[in-house]
């Protein structure tokens, strides 16, 4: 695929651009959100919207935005809130928040309820709120909410709203079916082939070679600080300790050794094990007759085959093991027979056993002197593990009581280390080749949710190795002072100036192409280096298969344009401008692809469910009356973006 498309994926945001059929061609009955040009008499910045007379506090929007960012950070840990806001996600968060209020209020207006008992039952089913015993723990519950920045009241309200939505909408959305005629239109999109050209008019071709002045650069940097935001960095202070570092006594006493020998005396007694070959027959008479033949010289295997049975051999077993596998009587007979001899037939659960003793292993009893070294080693491991567990519990108690990590380390002889500033991915900021100690990797996500100087203890290798750690310093995500990135800022300023001229050139090219000039000729007329152009001849399903959902926006636009049209698209971060020209659209018949229609209907069912839900939410918002406080929303946007 065209090489310069990759530049779309160099953004720090890194949010995947996922499109399917509905991105390229929206449902005809899709509805728009309500924004409202006035605010119905509500003033001030303490609420972002009013739904059916109920105010949505600005704190709810802030909480929802932080929660959404946390979810996205599971795929992109270094994503910052300013970048998140710049991507335009806050509008979608607000829409979902308003929908939540509207659906819940609509449900209550029509008599549906989600009482305290129902909400409590939902909370009790959430495993994250359980203690180690598997039961609900109030302290765990409150700690989990605090970690997410939620109050009990807000969380309960959200659960209640979700329960009301389930009661109201789930019956209607459980199994939507897309009409065949509509599904046929979408199926045809899969077979659609588009031919055209995409060109990049790079900003670099027009960028000035001198400037800016310091005043120009300072002003521009102030307006474009979000381009230079550094992700949150954390410096950790930690100590790794365990069986190889803690000074513990693990040498057992003579009394302990003797007591262990006495406790395990049974395993040190003389033992005998036997291996046999046997088969089972249904009657005692048959077993006796076959045993007589074997004693007369016929091999057990030959006697079994002649009688229509199959003999099988066993490994060495003790008397008890053999009795458990067959029967007590048979085991007794086996251990009375001589080595190599035929065993007297005995009855088991499956019939009568005919057997031969193949091997006898006799181990003499072992004295304390014989097993002393083994017992010492065993007790040493146990005592060391117990001592480490006790010391670890003491250290944990010290940490939980508020003792500083430096004091704990000094008291227990631990070696404290400090990391360089780390990103949430585990990379060292500014040094991508540097590696952190492996013991920190399991606790890194926890460390990025902790406050400064609040140490914790974690088990790295169960029972053997531990790490005590704390956040020594938090550097919030923010743009650095201009002096630290002046060189990069100057390059970005030149690129931004070049982008303005590149836009003018792109407009001229688009105008000429619309006037029947070939795209290549229109580009050549600009007489600038670095222009790129590539012919496109793609079927939609080929496009989707190649990029696995990460589709370059120029191609997305190409597959949503009218035949014979020319469009202009801005590239990210002032890279330049794309000129997209669509020459031809061709579509093969849907009936020529067996199964495609039904496959399309199945694939679109989840999307149809969400579409119906959004339509229902829009209708409820209209009926209830919804107003948005644009000033308050903008204030929240600036606050989250760090602009105020």
Rosetta blueprint (number, residue, H / E / L):
1 X L
2 X L
3 X H
4 X H
5 X H
6 X H
7 X H
8 X H
9 X H
10 X H
11 X L
12 X L
13 X L
14 X L
15 X L
16 X L
17 X L
18 X L
19 X L
20 X L
21 X H
22 X H
23 X H
24 X H
25 X L
26 X L
27 X L
28 X L
29 X L
30 X L
31 X L
32 X L
33 X L
34 X L
35 X L
36 X L
37 X L
38 X L
39 X L
40 X L
41 X L
42 X L
43 X L
44 X L
45 X L
46 X L
47 X E
48 X E
49 X E
50 X E
51 X E
52 X L
53 X L
54 X E
55 X E
56 X E
57 X E
58 X H
59 X H
60 X H
61 X H
62 X H
63 X H
64 X H
65 X H
66 X H
67 X H
68 X H
69 X H
70 X H
71 X H
72 X H
73 X L
74 X L
75 X L
76 X L
77 X L
78 X L
79 X L
80 X L
81 X H
82 X H
83 X H
84 X H
85 X H
86 X H
87 X L
88 X L
89 X H
90 X H
91 X H
92 X H
93 X H
94 X H
95 X H
96 X H
97 X H
98 X H
99 X H
100 X H
101 X H
102 X H
103 X H
104 X H
105 X H
106 X H
107 X H
108 X H
109 X H
110 X L
111 X L
112 X L
113 X L
114 X L
115 X L
116 X H
117 X H
118 X H
119 X H
120 X H
121 X H
122 X H
123 X H
124 X H
125 X L
126 X L
127 X H
128 X H
129 X H
130 X E
131 X L
132 X L
133 X L
134 X L
135 X L
136 X E
137 X L
138 X H
139 X H
140 X H
141 X H
142 X H
143 X H
144 X H
145 X H
146 X H
147 X H
148 X L
149 X L
150 X L
151 X L
152 X H
153 X H
154 X H
155 X H
156 X H
157 X H
158 X H
159 X H
160 X H
161 X H
162 X H
163 X H
164 X H
165 X H
166 X H
167 X H
168 X H
169 X H
170 X H
171 X H
172 X H
173 X H
174 X L
175 X L
176 X L
177 X L
178 X L
179 X L
180 X H
181 X H
182 X H
183 X H
184 X H
185 X H
186 X H
187 X H
188 X H
189 X H
190 X H
191 X L
192 X E
193 X E
194 X E
195 X E
196 X E
197 X E
198 X E
199 X E
200 X E
201 X E
202 X E
203 X H
204 X H
205 X H
206 X L
207 X L
208 X L
209 X L
210 X L
211 X L
212 X L
213 X L
214 X H
215 X H
216 X H
217 X H
218 X H
219 X H
220 X H
221 X H
222 X H
223 X H
224 X L
225 X H
226 X H
227 X H
228 X H
229 X E
230 X E
231 X L
232 X L
233 X E
234 X E
235 X E
236 X E
237 X E
238 X E
239 X E
240 X E
241 X E
242 X E
243 X L
244 X L
245 X L
246 X L
247 X L
248 X L
249 X L
250 X L
251 X L
252 X L
253 X L
254 X H
255 X H
256 X H
257 X H
258 X H
259 X H
260 X H
261 X H
262 X H
263 X H
264 X L
265 X H
266 X H
267 X H
268 X H
269 X L
270 X L
271 X E
272 X E
273 X E
274 X E
275 X E
276 X E
277 X E
278 X E
279 X E
280 X E
281 X E
282 X L
283 X L
284 X H
285 X H
286 X H
287 X H
288 X H
289 X H
290 X H
291 X H
292 X H
293 X H
294 X H
295 X H
296 X L
297 X L
298 X L
299 X L
300 X H
301 X H
302 X H
303 X H
304 X H
305 X H
306 X H
307 X L
308 X L
309 X L
310 X L
311 X L
312 X E
313 X E
314 X L
315 X L
316 X L
317 X E
318 X L
319 X H
320 X H
321 X H
322 X H
323 X H
324 X H
325 X H
326 X L
327 X L
328 X H
329 X H
330 X H
331 X H
332 X H
333 X H
334 X H
335 X H
336 X H
337 X L
338 X L
339 X L
340 X L
341 X L
342 X E
343 X E
344 X E
345 X E
346 X E
347 X E
348 X L
349 X L
350 X L
351 X L
352 X E
353 X E
354 X E
355 X E
356 X E
357 X E
358 X E
359 X E
360 X E
361 X E
362 X E
363 X E
364 X L
365 X L
366 X L
367 X L
368 X H
369 X H
370 X H
371 X H
372 X H
373 X H
374 X H
375 X H
376 X H
377 X H
378 X H
379 X H
380 X H
381 X H
382 X H
383 X H
384 X H
385 X H
386 X H
387 X H
388 X H
389 X H
390 X H
391 X H
392 X H
393 X H
394 X H
395 X H
396 X H
397 X H
398 X H
399 X H
400 X H
401 X L
402 X L
403 X L
404 X L
405 X H
406 X H
407 X H
408 X H
409 X H
410 X H
411 X H
412 X H
413 X L
414 X L
415 X L
416 X L
417 X E
418 X E
419 X L
420 X L
421 X L
422 X E
423 X L
424 X L
425 X L
426 X L
427 X L
428 X E
429 X L
430 X L
431 X E
432 X L
433 X L
434 X L
435 X L
436 X L
437 X L
438 X H
439 X H
440 X H
441 X H
442 X L
443 X L
444 X H
445 X H
446 X H
447 X H
448 X L
449 X L
450 X L
451 X L
452 X E
453 X L
454 X L
455 X L
456 X E
457 X E
458 X E
459 X E
460 X E
461 X E
462 X L
463 X L
464 X L
465 X E
466 X E
467 X E
468 X E
469 X E
470 X E
471 X E
472 X E
473 X E
474 X E
475 X E
476 X L
477 X L
478 X E
479 X E
480 X L
481 X L
482 X H
483 X H
484 X H
485 X H
486 X H
487 X H
488 X H
489 X H
490 X H
491 X H
492 X H
493 X H
494 X H
495 X H
496 X H
497 X H
498 X H
499 X H
500 X H
501 X H
502 X H
503 X H
504 X H
505 X H
506 X H
507 X H
508 X H
509 X H
510 X H
511 X H
512 X H
513 X H
514 X H
515 X L
516 X L
517 X L
518 X L
519 X H
520 X H
521 X H
522 X H
523 X H
524 X H
525 X H
526 X H
527 X L
528 X L
529 X L
530 X L
531 X L
532 X E
533 X E
534 X E
535 X E
536 X E
537 X E
538 X E
539 X E
540 X H
541 X H
542 X H
543 X H
544 X H
545 X H
546 X H
547 X H
548 X L
549 X L
550 X L
551 X L
552 X L
553 X H
554 X H
555 X H
556 X H
557 X H
558 X H
559 X L
560 X L
561 X L
562 X L
563 X L
564 X L
565 X L
566 X E
567 X E
568 X E
569 X E
570 X E
571 X L
572 X H
573 X H
574 X H
575 X L
576 X E
577 X E
578 X E
579 X E
580 X E
581 X E
582 X E
583 X E
584 X E
585 X E
586 X E
587 X E
588 X L
589 X L
590 X H
591 X H
592 X H
593 X L
594 X L
595 X L
596 X H
597 X H
598 X H
599 X H
600 X H
601 X H
602 X H
603 X H
604 X H
605 X H
606 X H
607 X H
608 X H
609 X H
610 X H
611 X H
612 X H
613 X H
614 X H
615 X H
616 X H
617 X H
618 X H
619 X H
620 X H
621 X H
622 X H
623 X H
624 X H
625 X L
626 X E
627 X E
628 X E
629 X L
630 X H
631 X H
632 X H
633 X H
634 X H
635 X H
636 X H
637 X H
638 X H
639 X H
640 X H
641 X H
642 X L
643 X L
644 X L
